[in-house]
Structures are given as C-alpha cells and as structure tokens.
Amino acid sequence: MTSVVLTGEIHIGKTTVSRTIAELAQERGYCVHGILTPPILDSDGTRLGIEAVNLASGERRELARVWRGHRKQEEDWNWDGPQIGPYYFDPAVLVWAHDAIARGIALDCDLLIIDEIGRLELEQGLGFSQVLDLLGTSIVVRSLVVVRASLLEAFRRRLPKLEFVTFTVTSENRDDLATEIAERLFLS
C-alpha cells in the first residue's frame, strides 16, 4: 500500500501535477479513478468556480461557483449548498464526485486520486470526507491525495493511522514532480 499526499500553497499547480500523474499512470496501463478539481477561469484568469473531472470517464461537472453578488443573474445555480469562502458547492455534484471516488475504491483501481481534501471535508465533514476512512486500509492499494499546505496538520489529525509520503509542489519543482511521484507510486 502506497499513499502519497501532494501539498503546496494555493494556486501553485497541485491539480496540474495530479493530472500529469494520472496521465503517466494511464500511459503505463494502470487503472486510474478519482476526481480532479481544476479551477474554472474566465478569459482574464479570474476564478469563476471549480470543476470536477471524473478520471475514469472524463466527464466534467461544475462543482462550485464563486459568489459575485448577482444572484438574479445566476438563478441557474443552487446557492443553498455548502459554502467555503466565496465558493458555493453544488450538493448533487458533490454526491456525483464522491460516488466516482467510491466506484474507484470498489473496483480496486490501481491508483485513486482525490483532488482535493480541503476545509469542506476537514472542517465541515462534507465533500469527500466519507471516503477518507478507507485510505490507509488494504482496500486502497495506491492513493494520491491533494491537501493544501495550511490544512496538512488537520489532515494528519483526521487520519492519524494513515502512513503517507508527502511531496510539496513549488514553482521550482512542479514541472518534474509528477514523474518522481509516479515512480514512487508504482515502484515501491
């Protein structure tokens, strides 16, 4: 069993490194399941929300939207979901993403990726928190979990028995880190 935690500061490239690790694993013939959560950006690079990408199917859904103070202009969004900072999460997409992760566990995939465990899980017990207890068991052979640097201690407290190797994404290493992590996951 190999568990890797990928950490780093906000907007440093954790999701990009995770995506590259998934691609490297798939190129080597491994079965990869889980969720990536890239930002949704406008043409100026302003964050509009968060997307959820099912790594097994490639399906994408809008997971969260940033509140901009124009509720009447955004009546198509469920503003009653959980909120973290300016982000409002769609409860139905949270369930969909959670189920994608749970399917990967049930199918005994070669690599499970969870991007990311954040305040929603660690402070509110929502999001992907229900699958956290399965990490560190023999059910999950290899996992890559993204946890923001500021939440790493809370993650350790939440899963005190999980043994994992931590990699930190920096602007200096982010272009080469995916290969190093993929080798660690599949050669150890």
URZIPE-V12653 format. One record per backbone hydrogen bond with DSSP energy under -0.5 kcal/mol. CO is the residue of the C=O (numbers start at 1). NH is the residue of the N-H. Records with the same first field share a line. If there is no record, write none. Layout:
CO = NH + NH
//
This chain:
2 = 143
3 = 165
4 = 6 + 145
5 = 7 + 167
6 = 147
7 = 169
8 = 149
9 = 12
13 = 17
14 = 18
15 = 19
16 = 20
17 = 21
18 = 22
19 = 23
20 = 24
21 = 25
22 = 26
23 = 27
24 = 28
25 = 30
26 = 29
30 = 32
31 = 110 + 111
33 = 113
34 = 55
35 = 115
36 = 53
38 = 51
39 = 41
40 = 48 + 49
42 = 45
46 = 42
48 = 66
49 = 40
50 = 63 + 64
52 = 61
53 = 36 + 55
54 = 58
59 = 54
61 = 52 + 63
63 = 90
64 = 50
65 = 88
70 = 73 + 74
71 = 74
72 = 75
74 = 77
77 = 79
78 = 81
82 = 89
84 = 87
86 = 67
87 = 84 + 89
88 = 65
89 = 91
90 = 94
91 = 95
92 = 96
93 = 97
94 = 98
95 = 99
96 = 100
97 = 101
98 = 102
99 = 103
100 = 104
101 = 105
102 = 106
103 = 107
104 = 109
105 = 108
111 = 33 + 113
112 = 144
113 = 35 + 115
114 = 116 + 146
116 = 118
117 = 148
118 = 122
119 = 123 + 124
120 = 126
121 = 125
126 = 129
128 = 131 + 132
129 = 132 + 133
131 = 134 + 135
132 = 135
134 = 137 + 140
137 = 140
139 = 141
141 = 2
142 = 112
143 = 4
144 = 114
145 = 6 + 147
146 = 116 + 117
148 = 151
149 = 152
151 = 155
152 = 156
153 = 157
154 = 158
155 = 159
157 = 160
159 = 162
162 = 164
165 = 5
167 = 7 + 169
170 = 174
173 = 176 + 177
176 = 180
177 = 181
178 = 182
179 = 183
180 = 184
181 = 185
182 = 186
183 = 187
184 = 188
//
